[in-house]
């Protein structure tokens, strides 16, 4: 594939910036001469840019040897109130191929712009310009670019997927200053591809790998608290006692084609507040979890606030979850039986004893029958609890189950108890 659209491409860039700058009262900078230059390796490049204020240059930098910065001479002057900047690059080499930008130095004025000239440095031993990154991210539905640029616009460049030649058309076009442009990425553009350049009987290839990313909103993350005295309840509230340590774990489920970033925004890391690196784990053949922890040591009253975890995909879509951390000076707990006197009959399938719990921390719960501790593994006495309630389920009650049942709740600073009387009757 060859292209003659380079000049139009650069002209569009210049026109876009020009409109913004003129409206702000400054004339755009101007480069003397053509906006596309073709030179041979070993020659020198001279570019002059004129503007209304101080000028900066940006240019290709691909770890050339010797580096391009060692071969550049920049000369600035002011003539007739115009700022003039001259750039001279000696001993051009193939990997100097690229865009040279003349920009206004004061970019904070919001009225700066750029003018670009594209330089081809022809080298018969190098048909491709500087190598692109080995892995290129492409997002479903977005425009994608495979930056296989050539050193001469007359070089024929083609793109291959395995042994299949991808033909140029509405979905795929080639621009020698950019590379192969995919109009709208699909899953077809995933995996290894080969760029091939040919000219005068010489052929050069280079491989690229396209990392395909689904254009979907990431799942909502979940936040859990790793703290023996804390809850994350249905209202996303975490209660913590002063000077305790708290770890918040943020986790999100992703597919094998997703790349995401997990962040705890508005949290300033310090010696006391630590954010871990993200950890990715496979949970199924095509699914993973990504998690990142936030640990607060010796929690303070000033740490009481809402903490958010944000997951952002490579296509800039995001999702979030948050929890409210409340800090208490002391733990507290109180118990209240829903019924203090319960009756049951022999032969019933089960009977429930229920106690409501009010606490700002996780209490250690112990059930007793007539002052004797009930084993949590008892075959007929089944214990369960949640933040605000404890249940004792007695299966197939018998007369000997009659007695006093006490629930003990123990926290760091306060204990509480509540007793229920159970009577099991024989049916008449």
Phi, psi and omega in degrees: 000138173236164183217145174239022186261006184302313184296318179296321180299313180291325180296322179296319178300313182296318182296322180299312181289328185299315182301318181295323186283319181298323180294339180267357174100358177252143172282144178292154176293158183230133174262129179285126178104187184289157178269001172224128183234137175242120179229170179253154178304137181096340178281176179249153179244133176232123180230138177238132180235136182237138180204185184269352181209185184301146188240139171241160178236143165236150187206166183300138177218104184232040181058041178297154177233115353291157183298148182298329181297333180278352182246011183253138170237123181246128181236125180245145178205167176235123181227122180054046179065011176255137177272127183237129178233126180247132182242127177235125178241124181261162176048058179301147176226165190305323183278008167276353179302130179157194185266131174250119186252132172256120184230155171288137187291323183274084183283346182286351183281354180060018178226021180272163177208183181227155168230138189241145169232135180257132185243124171263126176250102187283134180212116185297338181269353178223103180277328177265147173285197184305145182295145176275169175302146183295333179238128182242126180276130176231139185249134182305129177086344180271167173286137180238150180230128172254103193281059175270080181274151182250164182269356180213125183297346179275354179290139177272117182248135179227158181240134184234141169245102189066237179261010183260125176278127177272120183277147179286145180182206181294328184272341183216122177229160180241133173233121186296342178271349184238310185125204178277129183250119178266121184296317180211114186291135171236176181295343176301326181271063178223137177102200185279138174227163179232128170266134182233129179242138182222138176195132176052042177082358180256140180232140179225141180233152169211141183264147175226154178239123180264116176272105184280133181238127178292139181268067181232154177288134181294157177298157176288129179288164174243148178238127176236156181250125177263084185204125188295335183254012187239154173240153160245101186269187184296338178267012179057043178248132178243124177258130182226143178272141180310135177078359173281165173264146180224131174242122175259124180252120178256130185221142177223146179264132180228165174267170183295338181268001183262144172235122185230163175235130178256133181221150169252089184290158177061025174242123181265113180292145179207190178294334181266334181244118188235133173251128180281166171287157178289142181237129180251131180227139176280132178246334174217179185301322182240017182228147181224164166243144173241129183228153177210130186260149171238118182247129177245115179270143178046067188301142182245167176299329180290347178277358180284110181186184177269129178249130181246143171243126184242130174251128182236131178271170181294341177268017172073007173278149183218167175211162186207163173219158180214156176225152179254120180262122177249134183250128180242147178287328181218156173279154173216155180204142173218151183236148178211116180289137176293324172222126181274345177229121183234137176243148176214165179242144174301135181101347176293156181286328181189165174218143184250138168244123189233135180229127175280142182241131171239116184203150175264009179209171179280121182265148171275123187252137178222127175263141177231145172245115182051046176073009177250132182295134177270127181294136177298344181255016180304138187288336180246340180260106185255122183257141174209159181202158169222187187304318189248009182202146173237139181235140170239116180255120180256117182274140176047062185302145177234169184301323182291351175283349179300137179158191180259128181245122184243134173255123174258131176240124183240129173236182184297322186241352185209145175239160177207159178215156176212139185240138178238137178262125178246131174237123178254118184259153173271130181297142180289000000 
